[in-house]
């Protein structure tokens, strides 16, 4: 495995695994000592799943014949000893391809027929319909059969112009961009709409997802690529041919789909080996490459240091042969170092913040529970110490007092029921604006406005208005959340003062980040809803697919916002239930203790000793929980940061250790 992007990803994965181990220790401790509740356990489970299943999506975008598949092979799959993805001159990968690994599924190539575009369903919907996909099992131990299976992504078919127009591969308005016709007047189109490769490569097992997107036609004809998959990628590598620079179609892809956040965009000038001229000196070739790099940077309006000239073919051959000098000459390590240096720290910082916030919430939860338990123990201890030397009549009076306090405490249930009724009503009002029904109504209103304008020329304005209304819904939900918190704070203060509870609210849900996600969706869609797309949006099938995809994307945002609201409110309710149970248990223990002491006076000192031991045990729990959470924080803050920095800034020679047998697919 190459020591650059691969090594830094390996370091990040190792850091995540160490965090999961620490988190499991905390979870087991809380569960073993009854310091958890369902809401906290749900939070721990969600954090563990996120750490264990966090994906790193890298999208490779290029027109045909730019060497994109060869670059993917060189960066990620050189350990296999051959090309994993088909990479030959001319058109190879004809449909978008996702490479990932799901341990619950067998190695397989899943292919979605191109005809599914006609029914208007989005990729997100079709992913949940196994019957819609053609599945080819991959024999990773047989190099020839594996290579033959993966060539299926290259398959095409010839259809009439009408069918090509319906599928999105023919435009009567932009004739220059249409594919050539064969002798029978037919159009060559991909046989597949999308391909998923479930492949047991070490990098994919660590959460890497590689998105291979072929050509402007594939991007323009599939809204989900533009509006969901590409914007959600953590990095996008845009490949150009060094021998031709930025072509018209290259520039169209960049301007229409990739000219967003420059920090996650990497431009590659591939095939610099094609610029070698036997009649020119090495220095002249280097100057020519630098001129092409500067011109590309100027055309795309990016800094020259964001453009990476390299030779993917030379890099792949060098890695397969173990030639470190040829690898350095290919210039691929510079791109890999940039990917590692910029992507890994970003992902690490995000996860670190999530872990530290969770650790703080866990610590607050445990502190509340232990403080409440210790307070009850202190009350019992003070009460029992007052019984030293007292008569049986005094014990009887104490029993009556416990019964009276118990009865008085149970009167809190009336106030709790009233608080819960108000809480439930306020929650219901807050959740209405985040419901799927309300979201569908808003999207339907947008579509109605679009249809009312000539050729959907008002699509952009209608969509911006939709986003504004949706932001208003999130803002209203945030306002309702603040009102709920204020009501609970007032109720908790009264319960604490009147009935001795120790209720404390966590910070309320922050829905601003979901508004930020909505802003990103708006940014992606707005550049897609210009005048150039008006005619396409006027097509009913394309518009229906667009609506479905938009609903799918927005539903994720609103469902997550709704889930966060519900989780916070359940956490508040669970805290009340937990303390109610503890207080009832405490009264029961006090009565049982007094009854035992009444039966045998000698048990008074024994019981006092038990209470003291319980208090020391609770102090020990608090100390041990603090140690575990400090270890989790330390792992999150430091972990393998130094190791990652070393790995992503030093490009070492290729390992001498052979790859696992199942990965060495064919002879080099």
C-alpha positions as CSV (number, residue, x, y, z in Angstrom):
1,X,0.0,0.0,0.0
2,X,1.3,3.4,-0.9
3,X,2.5,5.7,2.0
4,X,0.6,8.9,1.2
5,X,-3.2,9.1,0.9
6,X,-3.6,5.5,1.8
7,X,-1.4,5.8,4.9
8,X,-3.1,8.9,6.2
9,X,-6.5,7.3,5.7
10,X,-5.2,4.3,7.6
11,X,-4.1,6.6,10.4
12,X,-7.5,8.3,10.5
13,X,-9.3,4.9,10.6
14,X,-7.0,3.7,13.4
15,X,-7.8,6.8,15.4
16,X,-11.5,6.2,14.9
17,X,-11.2,2.6,16.0
18,X,-9.4,3.7,19.1
19,X,-12.2,6.2,19.9
20,X,-14.7,3.4,19.4
21,X,-12.8,1.3,22.0
22,X,-12.7,4.1,24.5
23,X,-16.4,4.8,23.9
24,X,-17.2,1.1,24.4
25,X,-15.4,1.3,27.8
26,X,-17.5,4.2,28.8
27,X,-20.7,2.6,27.6
28,X,-20.0,-0.7,29.5
29,X,-19.2,1.2,32.7
30,X,-22.4,3.2,32.6
31,X,-24.5,0.2,31.9
32,X,-22.8,-2.0,34.5
33,X,-23.4,0.6,37.2
34,X,-26.9,1.7,36.2
35,X,-25.8,5.2,35.3
36,X,-27.4,5.2,31.9
37,X,-30.9,5.6,30.6
38,X,-32.5,4.9,27.1
39,X,-31.8,8.4,25.8
40,X,-28.2,8.4,26.8
41,X,-27.8,4.9,25.5
42,X,-29.3,5.9,22.2
43,X,-26.8,8.8,22.0
44,X,-23.9,6.5,22.7
45,X,-25.1,4.0,20.1
46,X,-25.4,6.8,17.5
47,X,-22.0,8.1,18.2
48,X,-20.4,4.7,18.0
49,X,-22.1,4.0,14.6
50,X,-20.9,7.3,13.3
51,X,-17.3,6.6,14.3
52,X,-17.5,3.1,13.0
53,X,-19.2,3.8,9.7
54,X,-18.0,7.3,8.8
55,X,-17.4,7.5,5.1
56,X,-14.9,9.6,3.2
57,X,-16.2,10.3,-0.3
58,X,-13.8,11.2,-3.1
59,X,-15.3,12.0,-6.5
60,X,-13.4,11.8,-9.7
61,X,-14.9,13.9,-12.5
62,X,-13.7,14.2,-16.1
63,X,-14.7,14.1,-19.7
64,X,-14.0,10.9,-21.6
65,X,-10.4,9.8,-22.3
66,X,-8.8,12.0,-19.6
67,X,-7.3,9.0,-17.8
68,X,-9.7,9.2,-14.9
69,X,-10.0,5.4,-14.3
70,X,-6.2,5.0,-14.6
71,X,-5.7,7.7,-11.9
72,X,-8.1,5.9,-9.6
73,X,-6.2,2.7,-10.2
74,X,-2.9,4.4,-9.5
75,X,-4.0,6.0,-6.2
76,X,-6.1,3.3,-4.6
77,X,-5.6,0.0,-6.3
78,X,-2.0,-0.4,-7.3
79,X,-1.6,-3.0,-4.5
80,X,-3.8,-5.3,-6.6
81,X,-1.0,-5.7,-9.1
82,X,-3.2,-4.7,-12.0
83,X,-6.0,-2.4,-13.1
84,X,-9.1,-2.9,-11.1
85,X,-11.2,-0.5,-13.1
86,X,-11.2,-0.8,-16.9
87,X,-8.8,1.8,-18.3
88,X,-8.1,1.6,-22.1
89,X,-7.8,4.3,-24.8
90,X,-11.2,5.8,-25.7
91,X,-14.4,5.6,-23.7
92,X,-14.2,3.0,-20.8
93,X,-16.4,3.7,-17.8
94,X,-19.7,4.6,-19.5
95,X,-21.9,5.1,-16.3
96,X,-21.2,6.6,-12.9
97,X,-19.5,4.1,-10.7
98,X,-19.3,3.9,-6.9
99,X,-16.7,1.8,-5.2
100,X,-17.3,0.9,-1.6
101,X,-17.3,-2.0,0.8
102,X,-20.2,-3.3,2.9
103,X,-19.2,-6.3,5.0
104,X,-22.8,-7.5,5.2
105,X,-22.9,-7.9,1.4
106,X,-20.9,-10.3,-0.8
107,X,-18.4,-8.8,-3.3
108,X,-20.6,-7.9,-6.3
109,X,-21.2,-5.5,-9.2
110,X,-24.7,-4.0,-9.0
111,X,-25.9,-2.4,-12.2
112,X,-29.0,-0.2,-12.6
113,X,-30.5,-0.4,-16.2
114,X,-30.5,2.9,-18.1
115,X,-34.3,2.5,-18.7
116,X,-35.0,3.3,-15.0
117,X,-34.6,7.0,-16.0
118,X,-37.9,6.8,-17.8
119,X,-40.0,6.1,-14.6
120,X,-38.8,9.3,-12.8
121,X,-37.4,7.5,-9.7
122,X,-34.3,8.9,-8.1
123,X,-31.2,6.9,-7.4
124,X,-31.9,7.3,-3.7
125,X,-35.2,5.6,-4.1
126,X,-33.9,2.8,-6.3
127,X,-31.1,2.0,-3.9
128,X,-33.7,0.6,-1.6
129,X,-35.2,-1.6,-4.4
130,X,-32.9,-4.6,-4.9
131,X,-35.0,-6.0,-7.7
132,X,-34.3,-2.9,-9.9
133,X,-30.6,-3.8,-10.0
134,X,-28.8,-6.5,-12.0
135,X,-26.2,-8.1,-9.7
136,X,-23.0,-9.8,-10.8
137,X,-21.1,-11.6,-8.1
138,X,-17.3,-10.8,-8.2
139,X,-14.8,-13.6,-7.9
140,X,-12.0,-11.6,-6.2
141,X,-9.7,-14.6,-6.2
142,X,-9.9,-15.1,-10.0
143,X,-8.1,-12.3,-11.8
144,X,-9.5,-13.0,-15.3
145,X,-13.1,-13.5,-14.2
146,X,-13.0,-10.4,-12.0
147,X,-11.6,-8.2,-14.9
148,X,-14.3,-9.7,-17.2
149,X,-17.1,-8.9,-14.7
150,X,-15.9,-5.3,-14.3
151,X,-15.8,-4.7,-18.0
152,X,-19.6,-4.7,-17.9
153,X,-19.5,-1.0,-16.8
154,X,-18.3,-0.3,-20.4
155,X,-21.3,-1.8,-22.1
156,X,-23.4,0.4,-24.4
157,X,-26.4,0.0,-26.6
158,X,-27.7,1.8,-29.7
159,X,-31.1,3.5,-29.5
160,X,-33.2,5.8,-31.7
161,X,-32.9,9.5,-31.4
162,X,-36.3,9.6,-29.7
163,X,-35.3,7.1,-27.1
164,X,-32.0,8.9,-26.6
165,X,-33.9,12.2,-26.1
166,X,-36.1,10.6,-23.5
167,X,-33.1,9.2,-21.7
168,X,-31.4,12.6,-21.7
169,X,-28.6,11.9,-24.2
170,X,-29.9,13.9,-27.1
171,X,-30.8,17.6,-27.2
172,X,-32.5,19.3,-30.1
173,X,-31.3,22.7,-28.8
174,X,-27.6,21.9,-28.3
175,X,-26.8,19.9,-31.4
176,X,-23.0,20.4,-31.2
177,X,-23.0,18.5,-27.8
178,X,-24.9,15.5,-29.1
179,X,-23.0,12.2,-29.6
180,X,-22.4,11.0,-33.2
181,X,-24.9,8.8,-35.0
182,X,-24.1,5.4,-36.5
183,X,-24.8,4.4,-40.0
184,X,-28.4,3.6,-39.1
185,X,-29.0,7.0,-37.4
186,X,-28.9,5.5,-33.9
187,X,-27.3,7.0,-30.8
188,X,-24.9,5.1,-28.6
189,X,-25.9,5.3,-24.9
190,X,-24.7,3.6,-21.7
191,X,-26.4,0.3,-20.9
192,X,-26.4,1.2,-17.3
193,X,-27.5,4.3,-15.3
194,X,-25.4,3.6,-12.2
195,X,-23.0,0.9,-11.0
196,X,-22.1,-0.1,-7.4
197,X,-19.0,-2.1,-6.8
198,X,-18.8,-3.8,-3.5
199,X,-15.1,-4.7,-3.3
200,X,-13.1,-5.8,-0.3
201,X,-10.1,-3.5,-0.7
202,X,-8.4,-2.3,2.5
203,X,-9.1,1.4,1.8
204,X,-12.7,0.7,1.1
205,X,-13.0,-1.3,4.3
206,X,-11.8,1.8,6.2
207,X,-14.7,3.9,4.9
208,X,-13.4,5.2,1.6
209,X,-16.0,5.7,-1.1
210,X,-14.8,6.4,-4.7
211,X,-17.2,8.0,-7.1
212,X,-16.2,7.7,-10.8
213,X,-18.3,10.1,-12.9
214,X,-17.9,9.9,-16.7
215,X,-18.4,12.8,-18.9
216,X,-20.6,15.9,-19.2
217,X,-23.5,13.9,-20.7
218,X,-23.6,11.6,-17.7
219,X,-23.6,14.5,-15.3
220,X,-26.2,16.6,-17.1
221,X,-28.6,13.8,-17.6
222,X,-28.6,12.6,-14.0
223,X,-29.8,15.4,-11.6
224,X,-28.8,13.4,-8.5
225,X,-25.1,13.4,-9.5
226,X,-25.1,17.2,-9.7
227,X,-27.4,18.0,-6.8
228,X,-26.5,15.2,-4.3
229,X,-23.6,13.0,-5.0
230,X,-21.0,15.6,-6.2
231,X,-21.9,18.3,-3.6
232,X,-21.8,15.8,-0.8
233,X,-18.3,14.5,-1.7
234,X,-15.6,15.5,0.7
235,X,-13.2,16.1,-2.2
236,X,-13.6,16.3,-5.9
237,X,-10.7,15.6,-8.3
238,X,-11.2,17.2,-11.7
239,X,-9.1,15.5,-14.4
240,X,-7.9,17.2,-17.6
241,X,-5.6,16.1,-20.4
242,X,-2.3,17.9,-20.2
243,X,-1.9,17.5,-23.9
244,X,-5.2,19.4,-24.7
245,X,-5.7,21.6,-21.6
246,X,-9.2,22.9,-20.8
247,X,-11.6,22.0,-23.6
248,X,-15.1,23.4,-24.1
249,X,-16.8,20.5,-22.5
250,X,-14.2,20.5,-19.6
251,X,-15.0,24.1,-19.0
252,X,-18.8,23.4,-19.0
253,X,-18.4,20.7,-16.3
254,X,-16.3,23.1,-14.2
255,X,-18.5,26.1,-14.5
256,X,-21.8,24.3,-14.1
257,X,-21.0,21.7,-11.5
258,X,-17.6,22.1,-9.8
259,X,-16.8,25.8,-9.3
260,X,-17.8,25.8,-5.6
261,X,-15.7,25.4,-2.6
262,X,-12.1,25.6,-3.8
263,X,-10.7,23.9,-0.7
264,X,-12.3,20.6,-1.7
265,X,-11.5,20.9,-5.4
266,X,-8.3,19.4,-6.9
267,X,-7.4,19.9,-10.6
268,X,-5.2,17.3,-12.3
269,X,-3.4,17.7,-15.6
270,X,-3.0,14.1,-16.5
271,X,-0.9,12.5,-19.3
272,X,2.2,14.7,-18.9
273,X,4.1,11.7,-20.3
274,X,2.4,12.5,-23.7
275,X,4.1,15.9,-23.7
276,X,7.6,14.4,-23.8
277,X,9.2,15.4,-27.1
278,X,12.3,13.5,-28.3
279,X,13.4,16.7,-30.1
280,X,13.1,18.8,-26.9
281,X,15.2,18.9,-23.8
282,X,13.9,17.9,-20.4
283,X,14.0,21.5,-19.3
284,X,11.9,22.6,-22.3
285,X,9.3,19.9,-21.5
286,X,9.1,21.0,-17.9
287,X,8.6,24.6,-19.0
288,X,5.8,23.5,-21.4
289,X,4.1,21.6,-18.5
290,X,4.4,24.7,-16.3
291,X,2.9,26.9,-19.0
292,X,0.0,24.5,-19.4
293,X,-0.5,24.4,-15.6
294,X,-0.5,28.3,-15.4
295,X,-2.9,28.5,-18.3
296,X,-5.3,25.9,-16.8
297,X,-5.2,27.7,-13.4
298,X,-6.0,31.0,-15.2
299,X,-8.9,29.5,-17.2
300,X,-10.5,27.8,-14.1
301,X,-9.7,30.8,-11.8
302,X,-7.9,28.7,-9.2
303,X,-4.4,29.1,-7.7
304,X,-1.7,27.4,-9.7
305,X,-0.7,25.3,-6.7
306,X,-4.2,23.7,-6.9
307,X,-3.3,22.2,-10.3
308,X,-1.3,19.0,-10.3
309,X,0.5,17.8,-13.4
310,X,1.1,14.1,-13.4
311,X,1.0,10.8,-15.3
312,X,-1.4,8.3,-13.9
313,X,-0.2,5.6,-16.3
314,X,3.4,6.0,-15.3
315,X,2.5,6.1,-11.6
316,X,0.5,2.9,-11.8
317,X,3.3,1.1,-13.6
318,X,5.8,2.3,-11.1
319,X,3.8,1.1,-8.2
320,X,3.1,-2.3,-9.7
321,X,6.9,-2.7,-10.4
322,X,8.0,-1.1,-7.1
323,X,10.0,1.6,-8.9
324,X,10.2,4.6,-6.4
325,X,12.2,6.7,-8.9
326,X,9.6,6.3,-11.6
327,X,6.8,7.0,-9.1
328,X,8.5,10.3,-8.1
329,X,8.9,11.2,-11.8
330,X,5.1,10.6,-12.3
331,X,4.4,13.4,-9.8
332,X,1.5,11.5,-8.3
333,X,2.8,11.8,-4.7
334,X,2.2,15.6,-4.8
335,X,-1.5,15.1,-5.4
336,X,-1.7,12.3,-2.8
337,X,0.0,14.4,-0.2
338,X,-2.4,17.3,-0.8
339,X,-5.4,14.9,-0.5
340,X,-4.1,13.6,2.8
341,X,-3.0,16.9,4.2
342,X,-6.3,18.6,3.6
343,X,-9.0,15.9,3.8
344,X,-7.9,13.9,6.8
345,X,-7.5,16.8,9.3
346,X,-10.9,18.2,8.2
347,X,-12.6,14.9,8.9
348,X,-10.7,14.4,12.1
349,X,-11.6,17.9,13.4
350,X,-15.3,17.3,12.7
351,X,-15.3,14.0,14.6
352,X,-13.2,15.4,17.4
353,X,-15.7,18.1,18.0
354,X,-18.6,15.6,18.0
355,X,-16.8,13.3,20.5
356,X,-15.9,16.2,22.8
357,X,-19.4,17.5,22.9
358,X,-20.8,14.0,23.6
359,X,-18.3,13.5,26.4
360,X,-19.4,16.7,28.0
361,X,-23.0,15.7,27.8
362,X,-22.3,12.2,29.3
363,X,-20.3,13.8,32.1
364,X,-23.1,16.2,33.0
365,X,-25.6,13.3,32.9
366,X,-23.6,11.1,35.2
367,X,-22.8,14.0,37.5
368,X,-26.5,14.8,37.9
369,X,-27.4,11.2,38.7
370,X,-24.6,10.6,41.2
371,X,-25.2,14.0,42.9
372,X,-28.8,13.2,43.3
373,X,-28.0,9.7,44.7
374,X,-25.4,11.1,47.1
375,X,-27.8,13.8,48.3
376,X,-30.3,11.1,49.2
377,X,-27.7,9.1,51.0
378,X,-26.6,12.1,52.9
379,X,-30.2,12.7,54.0
380,X,-30.6,9.1,55.2
381,X,-27.2,9.2,57.0
382,X,-28.2,12.4,58.8
383,X,-31.5,11.0,59.7
384,X,-30.1,7.7,61.1
385,X,-27.4,9.4,63.1
386,X,-30.1,11.4,64.8
387,X,-31.6,8.0,66.0
388,X,-28.5,7.1,68.1
389,X,-29.7,6.6,71.7
390,X,-33.3,7.2,70.7
391,X,-36.3,5.0,71.9
392,X,-38.6,2.9,69.8
393,X,-41.1,5.6,69.9
394,X,-38.7,7.9,68.2
395,X,-38.2,5.3,65.5
396,X,-42.0,5.0,65.1
397,X,-42.2,8.8,64.6
398,X,-39.4,8.6,62.0
399,X,-41.4,5.9,60.1
400,X,-44.4,8.1,60.2
401,X,-42.4,11.0,58.9
402,X,-41.0,8.9,56.0
403,X,-44.6,7.9,55.1
404,X,-45.7,11.6,55.2
405,X,-42.7,12.7,53.0
406,X,-43.5,9.9,50.6
407,X,-47.1,10.9,50.4
408,X,-46.1,14.6,50.0
409,X,-43.6,13.6,47.3
410,X,-46.2,11.6,45.4
411,X,-48.3,14.7,45.1
412,X,-45.7,15.9,42.5
413,X,-47.2,13.4,40.0
414,X,-50.1,15.9,39.5
415,X,-47.7,18.6,38.5
416,X,-45.6,16.2,36.4
417,X,-48.7,15.2,34.5
418,X,-49.6,18.9,33.9
419,X,-46.0,19.7,32.8
420,X,-46.0,16.7,30.4
421,X,-49.3,17.7,28.9
422,X,-48.0,21.2,28.2
423,X,-44.7,19.7,26.9
424,X,-46.5,17.3,24.6
425,X,-48.7,20.1,23.1
426,X,-45.7,22.4,22.6
427,X,-43.7,19.6,21.0
428,X,-46.6,18.7,18.6
429,X,-46.8,22.3,17.5
430,X,-43.0,22.5,17.0
431,X,-42.9,19.3,14.9
432,X,-45.6,20.3,12.5
433,X,-43.3,22.5,10.5
434,X,-40.7,19.7,10.3
435,X,-43.1,17.0,9.1
436,X,-42.9,15.2,5.7
437,X,-46.4,16.3,4.9
438,X,-45.5,20.0,5.3
439,X,-42.3,19.5,3.2
440,X,-44.3,17.9,0.4
441,X,-46.8,20.8,0.5
442,X,-43.9,23.3,0.1
443,X,-42.3,21.4,-2.8
444,X,-45.6,21.1,-4.5
445,X,-46.1,24.8,-4.2
446,X,-42.7,25.3,-5.8
447,X,-43.5,23.0,-8.7
448,X,-46.8,24.7,-9.2
449,X,-45.1,28.1,-9.5
450,X,-42.5,26.6,-11.9
451,X,-45.2,25.2,-14.2
452,X,-47.0,28.5,-14.3
453,X,-44.1,30.2,-16.0
454,X,-43.2,29.8,-19.7
455,X,-40.8,26.9,-20.2
456,X,-40.1,26.9,-16.4
457,X,-38.1,30.0,-16.8
458,X,-39.1,31.0,-13.3
459,X,-37.6,27.8,-11.8
460,X,-34.7,29.5,-10.1
461,X,-36.9,32.1,-8.5
462,X,-39.4,29.5,-7.4
463,X,-36.7,27.4,-5.8
464,X,-35.1,30.3,-4.0
465,X,-38.6,31.1,-2.6
466,X,-39.0,27.5,-1.5
467,X,-35.6,27.6,0.4
468,X,-36.6,30.8,2.0
469,X,-39.9,29.3,3.3
470,X,-38.0,26.2,4.5
471,X,-35.6,28.3,6.4
472,X,-38.6,30.0,8.0
473,X,-39.9,26.6,9.1
474,X,-36.5,25.7,10.7
475,X,-36.4,29.2,12.3
476,X,-39.9,28.7,13.7
477,X,-38.9,25.2,15.0
478,X,-35.9,26.8,16.7
479,X,-38.1,29.4,18.3
480,X,-40.5,26.8,19.6
481,X,-37.5,24.8,20.9
482,X,-36.4,27.8,22.9
483,X,-39.9,28.3,24.3
484,X,-40.1,24.6,25.3
485,X,-36.7,24.9,27.1
486,X,-37.9,28.0,28.9
487,X,-41.1,26.2,30.1
488,X,-39.1,23.1,31.2
489,X,-36.5,25.3,33.0
490,X,-39.3,27.0,35.0
491,X,-41.0,23.7,35.7
492,X,-37.8,22.0,36.7
493,X,-36.9,24.9,39.1
494,X,-40.3,24.5,40.9
495,X,-39.9,20.7,41.1
496,X,-36.4,21.0,42.4
497,X,-37.5,23.6,45.1
498,X,-40.7,21.8,46.2
499,X,-39.8,18.2,45.9
500,X,-36.1,18.0,46.1
501,X,-35.4,16.9,42.5
502,X,-32.0,17.6,40.9
503,X,-33.3,18.3,37.4
504,X,-30.9,20.2,35.0
505,X,-31.5,20.8,31.3
506,X,-28.9,20.1,28.6
507,X,-28.4,22.9,26.0
508,X,-31.3,22.9,23.6
509,X,-31.2,21.6,20.0
510,X,-29.3,23.8,17.6
511,X,-31.2,23.8,14.3
512,X,-28.9,26.4,12.7
513,X,-26.7,23.7,11.3
514,X,-29.6,22.3,9.4
515,X,-30.2,25.7,7.9
516,X,-26.6,25.6,6.8
517,X,-27.3,22.2,5.1
518,X,-30.2,23.8,3.4
519,X,-28.0,26.7,2.2
520,X,-25.6,24.1,0.6
521,X,-28.5,22.4,-1.2
522,X,-29.7,25.8,-2.4
523,X,-26.2,26.7,-3.6
524,X,-26.0,23.4,-5.6
525,X,-29.4,23.7,-7.1
526,X,-29.3,27.4,-8.0
527,X,-26.4,26.9,-10.4
528,X,-28.3,24.0,-11.9
529,X,-31.5,25.9,-12.4
530,X,-30.2,28.5,-14.9
531,X,-31.6,29.3,-18.3
532,X,-29.6,26.5,-19.9
533,X,-31.7,23.9,-18.0
534,X,-35.1,25.5,-18.6
535,X,-35.9,23.3,-21.6
536,X,-34.9,20.2,-19.8
537,X,-37.0,21.1,-16.7
538,X,-40.0,21.6,-19.0
539,X,-39.9,17.9,-19.8
540,X,-42.4,16.2,-17.5
541,X,-40.3,13.1,-16.8
542,X,-37.2,15.1,-16.1
543,X,-39.2,17.4,-13.8
544,X,-40.7,14.5,-11.9
545,X,-37.2,13.0,-11.4
546,X,-36.0,16.4,-10.3
547,X,-38.9,16.7,-7.8
548,X,-38.3,13.2,-6.4
549,X,-34.6,13.8,-5.9
550,X,-35.2,17.2,-4.3
551,X,-37.7,15.7,-1.9
552,X,-35.3,13.0,-1.0
553,X,-32.5,15.5,-0.3
554,X,-34.7,17.9,1.7
555,X,-36.4,15.0,3.6
556,X,-33.0,14.0,5.0
557,X,-32.4,17.5,6.4
558,X,-35.8,17.9,8.0
559,X,-35.9,14.3,9.3
560,X,-32.5,14.9,11.0
561,X,-33.7,18.2,12.4
562,X,-36.9,16.5,13.7
563,X,-34.9,13.6,15.2
564,X,-32.6,16.0,17.0
565,X,-35.6,17.8,18.5
566,X,-37.2,14.6,19.6
567,X,-33.9,13.3,21.1
568,X,-33.5,16.4,23.2
569,X,-37.0,16.3,24.4
570,X,-36.9,12.6,25.2
571,X,-33.7,13.3,27.1
572,X,-35.5,15.8,29.3
573,X,-38.4,13.5,29.9
574,X,-36.1,10.6,30.6
575,X,-34.3,12.6,33.3
576,X,-37.6,13.3,35.1
577,X,-38.5,9.6,34.9
578,X,-35.1,8.5,36.2
579,X,-35.1,10.9,39.1
580,X,-38.7,9.9,39.9
581,X,-37.7,6.3,40.1
582,X,-34.6,7.1,42.2
583,X,-36.6,9.2,44.7
584,X,-39.2,6.4,45.1
585,X,-36.5,3.9,45.5
586,X,-34.8,6.1,48.1
587,X,-38.0,6.4,50.2
588,X,-38.5,2.7,50.0
589,X,-34.9,2.1,51.2
590,X,-35.3,4.6,54.1
591,X,-38.5,2.8,55.3
592,X,-36.9,-0.6,55.0
593,X,-33.8,0.6,56.9
594,X,-35.9,2.1,59.8
595,X,-38.0,-1.1,60.0
596,X,-34.8,-3.2,60.3
597,X,-33.4,-0.9,63.0
598,X,-36.7,-1.0,64.9
599,X,-36.5,-4.8,64.9
600,X,-32.9,-4.9,66.0
601,X,-31.3,-1.7,67.4
602,X,-27.8,-3.1,66.8
603,X,-28.4,-2.7,63.0
604,X,-28.2,1.1,63.3
605,X,-24.4,1.3,63.1
606,X,-24.4,-1.4,60.5
607,X,-26.8,0.6,58.3
608,X,-24.7,3.8,58.8
609,X,-21.7,1.9,57.7
610,X,-23.5,0.6,54.6
611,X,-24.6,4.2,53.7
612,X,-21.0,5.4,54.1
613,X,-19.8,2.5,51.9
614,X,-22.4,3.4,49.2
615,X,-21.3,7.0,49.3
616,X,-17.7,6.0,48.8
617,X,-18.7,3.7,46.0
618,X,-20.6,6.5,44.3
619,X,-17.5,8.8,44.6
620,X,-15.5,6.0,43.1
621,X,-18.0,5.7,40.2
622,X,-17.6,9.5,39.6
623,X,-13.9,9.3,39.6
624,X,-13.7,6.2,37.3
625,X,-16.2,7.8,34.9
626,X,-14.1,10.9,34.8
627,X,-11.0,8.9,34.0
628,X,-12.8,7.1,31.2
629,X,-14.1,10.3,29.7
630,X,-10.7,12.0,30.1
631,X,-9.2,9.1,28.2
632,X,-11.8,9.5,25.5
633,X,-11.1,13.3,25.3
634,X,-7.4,12.7,25.2
635,X,-7.8,10.2,22.4
636,X,-10.0,12.6,20.5
637,X,-7.6,15.6,20.9
638,X,-4.3,13.8,20.3
639,X,-4.8,10.2,19.1
640,X,-2.6,9.6,16.1
641,X,-2.4,13.3,15.0
642,X,1.4,13.2,15.0
643,X,1.5,9.9,13.2
644,X,-1.0,11.2,10.6
645,X,1.1,14.3,10.0
646,X,4.2,12.2,9.5
647,X,2.4,9.9,7.1
648,X,0.8,12.6,4.9
649,X,4.0,14.7,4.5
650,X,6.5,11.9,3.8
651,X,6.3,9.8,0.7
652,X,8.1,6.5,1.4
653,X,9.1,3.8,-1.0
654,X,6.6,1.1,-1.8
655,X,6.3,-1.6,0.8
656,X,8.2,-4.8,0.1
657,X,5.5,-6.8,1.9
658,X,3.2,-8.5,-0.7
659,X,-0.5,-7.7,-0.8
660,X,-3.0,-10.2,0.6
661,X,-3.6,-13.1,-1.8
662,X,-7.2,-12.1,-2.6
663,X,-6.0,-8.6,-3.7
664,X,-3.2,-9.7,-6.0
665,X,-5.6,-10.2,-8.9
666,X,-3.3,-10.9,-11.8
667,X,0.3,-11.1,-12.6
668,X,1.9,-7.7,-12.9
